[in-house]
Every structure is written in structure tokens, then in C-alpha cells.
Amino acid sequence: MFSFFRIILRTLKLEVAISSQVHKQGIALGRSVDLSRFNGYDELIAELDRMFEFEGELMSSNKSWMVVYMDSEGDMMLVGDDPWQ
């Protein structure tokens, strides 16, 4: 059984920054991440791991958390299934 880490794409494009809300399942308060700071999913997942204090679990091969993307219609897909660009 996996727990989900959601990236809700309520994107705000402010000049160069692209800000998206991220939420960890079970925690009501989300955080904002500037996606323009990253060059790919590996960097994003490493930042989420640090930000939410997963202590390397999001990057581990034996993880119990999955990072998913949720669009404005509520549809979910695994982060990385869609090209970064």
C-alpha cells in the first residue's frame, strides 16, 4: 500500500517563476514550489524529499510514498510519466 504525495498544478506564471502547490497526504497545509528552479523530475523529487523531511524515502527504490500529479479536473498520474518539458 502506497501513500500519495500530490502535486496540485494550480500554476501561477509570474514572469519567469512557475509556482505550483504541493501537498503531503495527511497534512492540511501545502507549500508552493517554483518549478522553473529545476531541470527535471529528479531535482524536483529531491527538493520535495528535503522540504517535507522524508529523509531520502522519496528517492529510495524501496519507497512507500508515490509522487503524483493532479490536474485541475482531479485526474491523477504518476510524476515522471509525462515528459518534464
C-alpha positions, -999 to 999 in steps of 0.1 A, spaced: 0 0 0 14 34 -10 7 68 4 4 96 -21 23 128 -23 3 151 -45 15 180 -67 -16 200 -75 -10 221 -106 -26 254 -98 1 271 -116 8 307 -113 31 321 -140 48 351 -126 73 364 -151 99 336 -150 87 317 -120 61 288 -123 47 282 -89 27 250 -80 12 239 -48 24 206 -33 7 186 -5 17 156 15 -11 132 23 -23 136 58 -11 172 62 -36 200 56 -10 227 49 5 228 14 36 245 2 45 264 -30 73 252 -53 89 272 -82 91 246 -109 114 268 -130 142 262 -105 145 225 -115 159 208 -146 139 176 -142 118 153 -120 149 140 -101 157 175 -88 120 182 -80 116 150 -60 149 156 -42 136 191 -32 102 176 -21 121 150 0 140 177 17 111 201 21 88 175 37 116 158 57 112 123 41 149 117 49 156 101 14 125 80 13 111 97 -18 143 89 -37 147 54 -24 139 23 -46 120 8 -16 96 37 -11 62 36 4 53 70 -10 44 78 -46 46 113 -61 16 120 -83 4 149 -103 -32 161 -101 -46 183 -128 -74 209 -124 -100 182 -132 -88 160 -104 -72 134 -126 -40 119 -112 -9 104 -129 25 94 -116 51 122 -117 76 112 -144 50 96 -167 48 128 -187 80 145 -202 94 173 -180 92 199 -207 
